[in-house]
Amino acid sequence: MTGYPWDLPAGFPPPPVPADNPMSEAKVELGRRLFFETDLSGNRSQSCAGCHRPELAFTDGRARAVGSTGEIHPRGAMSLANVAYNASYNWADPRIRTLEEQMRVPLFSTDPVEMGLFGREAEAAARLAARPVYRELFARAFPEEPEPVTLENAIRAIASFERTLISGGSAFDRFVYWGEGEGFSDAARRGMELFFSARLRCSECHGGFNLSAPSRTAEWPEAAPAFHNTGLYDLDGAGAYPPDSRGAIEATGRPEDMGRFKAPTLRNVALTAPYMHDGSLATLAEVVDHYAAGGRGPGRDSPLKSPLVEGFELADGERRDLIAFLESLTDPAFATPRR
């Protein structure tokens, strides 16, 4: 991190950075260009930005992501807002702890195919090396390497760029961290009180400065991943989820991890519809109603019942206030398409 000019919003600590991939402005510049580069897909049809559009807070507006060959992913594309602070990556895999590790999933996965580069690594590197602009940018980013244009260095550069995708300029931030009340409505203030209340308990999963617990920082880089059962499915009366998207159990093998998924950041959540890991809830109102109803999961006596999804009563005005608070988490500058 030494020497990199982090421009962090008020209330934000420095994010963790791997020792083997230090930040540099040249690396971020290269990674930004590669993020929008379709030559990093097998058929040259899709870039990282195909599933992570800046104007949608780096999501894609789909219920489930679509790969470069048209295959549909069982889960939706997650927002990249403040992704540098994640304790783990992807919806339900505690094993993937860095952006560099995460990058290999979309690049090389075969079930489903996403970017479609498995077995074509050398071809992809040759595509980049054939273009003078990339030979120059890779040389700047990795000046110590005699042959810097490699797929591994492309992964390092994109991860460095993604660490700069920091969002902290919403009306909520201006009120809480900047002391500016303008733009933060009375309804949003009432909704904030509800969100952090012991009655609704929203912040038990969506807490901290990133509204997503836990978060890793430079001072606390070893924060453990956490996954939660939101009661979204109950296919067999015992809490079973669809076979193509069962949650953390797919990585851990533990029955109690059925239906447990990562709690993503709620920053810019008004831009990231549809919601939940599979996009099965279309609007913020549907999400609020789902939690208010206590989900659709097993009964209270089931060992698979999440104690965090027990339901609550909301008056019509409270429902509107809670949604107003969620809408106040939009950071307009973050969602402005970049050059």
Disulfide bonds with the S-S distance in Angstrom:
none
